[in-house]
């Protein structure tokens, strides 16, 4: 557990939901030991605690959020509240918000939670940390449900944009072999590798820093999980299609509702077909296979 000093800052952000993952990752990178994420009207409220941040932190944070809004193309507004706290209980309250989550036969739980599994359930231990992805976001949840339904022992799986490694770990725990986790962020690669080791999958999940160009040209996968952005899907779908095995399935997550038509057109252009769809709030996941 991260030690808590006697002087620390409580940071509360109110944001459009599409900003939440990037803003939460930034807070973790700046030293927050964990996050509390709650619905706030049509947006998201993030609460975190930082130990002795610099006096310029508030200005830096607002500048970051302004840039995030411009880069995302999703208009604000956003709210920032900063408060000094002296009771260490405030800084560990985030732990109570991380409870075991169930996605079909998959159960994701932090290390400090006791879990009783039902017959057939598979446990994944994952603590909040430097890379986002503990199953709470709708895009991650939709991929986990697809995994639970699709993966069988021995099927090769690709997790494209692995983040914390959760999806790759879930595939490995369900018996998929081999499992390859790709990410262009070295910090995410390190987190995914560490989380794989903690779940006893160091030899089963291969973590590689890079994108699809890091794959062997003829490598194919029965299941591809791509929890990315719509822009990334548009860029990567032609190459991704070449790595989807005959009869294989892919889950394309991280798509906002208004972006869905563009991604569907890119799916067709890549020689693939949409075979299913899942929506949670404004987030859409497309299930994709080869055109008949």
N, C-alpha and C positions, 0 to 999 in steps of 0.2 A: 504494500500500500504506500502511495506517495505521502511523505510526511507533510503536515500542514503547519505553516508558521503562524505566529500570533498575529501577524498583519497580512491580510489578504483582501482581494477585491472581488466582490460579487458582480458579475457581468450578466445583464439580462437583455437579450436582443429580441425584437419583434420583427419578423421578416416575411416576405412572400415565401410560400412553401418551396418553390424551386431553388431558392438560395440556401436552404437549410443545410444540405450536405456539405457544400463548400465552406460555409461559415462555421459549421461545427468542426470540420477538419482543421480550419485555421486556429480555432480556440484550443484544440488539443495540441497542435504544433506549438502554440505559444505557452504551453505548460499546464493547461487545465487537466486535472486528474480524471475528470469525467464530465458528462453533460446530462442535463434534464431537458427533454424535448416534450412540449405540450402543444395542443391545438390552441390557437388564439384567433377566434373568428374565422376568417378565410385564410389566415396565415399560420405561422409557427412561432412559438416562444421558446428560445434557447436560454438556459441558465447555466453558467459555469463559474468557477472560482479560480483565481490566479494568485499565486504567491508573490507578493512584492513586485508587481509589474512596474516598468519605468513610468515616470510622470507623463511622458508623451503618449502613453498607451491609448488613451481615449481618442486623441487626434488621429493616431495611426489606425485605430479600429474604424472610425468613421470614414477615413479615406479609403480603406480597404472595401468597406461595404458599398461606397459610392462606385468604385471601380467594378465591383462584382455585379452591381445592377446594370451597368453599361455593357459589360461583357456578356451577361446572360440574355440580354434582350427582353427581360421580364421587368416591367416597371415596378418601382417601389410603391409606397414609401416604406421606410424602415424606422425602427425606434431603438435607441440605446439608453440603458439605465445602468449607472455605475454606483456601487455602494460599498463603503468600507465595513468589514465585519470583524468581530473579535471572538465569536463563539465557534470553535472548530466543528461543532455539529452541523453548521450550515455547509461546510465544505465537503462533508461526506454524505449529505442527504441524497445526492444523485444515485447512490447505490440502491436505494429503495425503489427507484424507478426501473431498474434493470432486472426484470423477472424472467423466468423461463418462458420461451415462446415456442409454440407448436405450429409446424407447417406440414400437414400430412403426417408421415411417420418420423419426421425430423424434429428434434427438440434442441433449441439453442439456449444455453444458460451460461451466466457468468460463473467464475470459479467459486464464489462465496455462497452460491445458492444450492441447497439440497434439492435433488430432483428424484422423484419416483417415476420410473418409466413403465408404461403399459407394454404388454407383449408386442413385439415387433417394432417398437420405437428405437430410434438411434439418437444418442446424445452427442452434442458438439459443445465443447467448452470454449467460450470466447468472451474475453473481457473488453470493455471499451478501451480504446488506446489511440495510437498515432494515426492509424488508418481507419476510415469510416467503414461500417458494415457489420452490424450486430443483428440484423434481421428486422429492425424496427421500421425501416423505411419501406413504403409500399413497393418500390421497384425491386428491392432485395427480396422481400417476402414473395412476390410473384415468381421470381426465379427459383426460390426454394421449393415452392409448391410444384413447379414444373419438374424440377429435379426429382422430387419424391415420387412423382407419377411416371417419369420416363426412365430413370436410371436402373439398370440391372447389373449384377456382378459381371465384370469383364468388359463392359462397354468403355471405349475411349472417350474422354470428355475434355473439352477445352473451356477454360474460364478466361474470357477476354476482358481485361480491365478488372483484375481480381481484387484490388483494394486490400481489405483485411485478410483475404483468402477464404472467406466464409463459404462461398459457393464451391470452390475447389475442395475444401475440407469436407463439405457435405457430400459431394460426389464420391470422394475417397472413402468416407464412412459407409456409404451405400454399396461399396464394392467395385466402383468403376476403376478400370485400369487400362492404360495409363491415364493419369490426370495431369494436365498441363495448365499452369496458371501464368498468365501474361499481364504485365503492367509496365507502363513507361516511367512510372515514378519509383525511384530507388527506395524511398522510404516505405512505400506500399509493398514493394518486393520483400524488404527485410521483415516487415510485420507479417506478411503472408507466410514466409518461411518459418518464422518463430511460432506462429499459431499452428502451422501444420505439425511441427515437432511436438507441441504441447498436446496435440490430439493423437499422437502416436503414428503420424503419417509421413514422417520424414522421407521414407523410401518410396512412398506411393504417390505423393504430390510433388511434381517438379515445378519450381518457381523460376521464371525467366524474365529478366528485365528487357522489355522490347514490345513490339507489336507483331502483326502477322508476318512481317518480313523476317522475323526470327525463326519461323517454322521451316522445316524441310518442305520443298516445293510440292511433294506428293503426299504429305501428311494429311490424313483425314480423320474426322471425329464423328462418332455417332450422335453426340450431343454437344452443342456449342451454346454457351451462356455469355451474353454480351449485355451487361448492365452499364450502358454508356450514356451519351447524349444523342439527340437526333442528328446533330451535325456529324458526330463520329460515325453513326450508322451509315449516313449517306456516303462518307468517305471510304468506309471499310467494307461495305457489302460486296462489291465485286470480288475482292480478294477473299473475303470470308466464304463466299459461295464455293470457291475452289477447294476449300478444306472441309466441306460438309459431305460426309459419306453418303452413298446411295441409301435411301430410306432413313437418313438421319433427320434430326430435328434441332432447331435453334430457337432460343428465347431472346428476343430483342426488347430490352427494357430501358427505362429512362426517357420515354417519349411523352411529351405533353400532348394533350388531345388535339390542339390545333396543328401540331406537327405531324400527326399520323398520316394524312394523305401523301405528304412528301416521302415519308419512309416507305409507304406501300408502293409508290411508284418505283422507288429504288430497289425494292424487293423483286418486283416484276422484271426490271431491267437486268438484274443479276441472274435471271433464270430460275428464280425461286417463287414460291407461292405462300400466301398467308393461309395457315390451316386452323388458326384459333386466335383468340383475343381475350385479354383480361384487363379490366379497368378498375382502378381504386382511386377515387377522387379524380384529380386531373391527370393522373399518370396511367399510361397505356403500355401494356406489354403485348407484343405480337409473337405468336407461335408460327414458325416458318419451316417449310420443307421444300423438297424439289418439285418443280412443276411436272405434271404428268404428261 
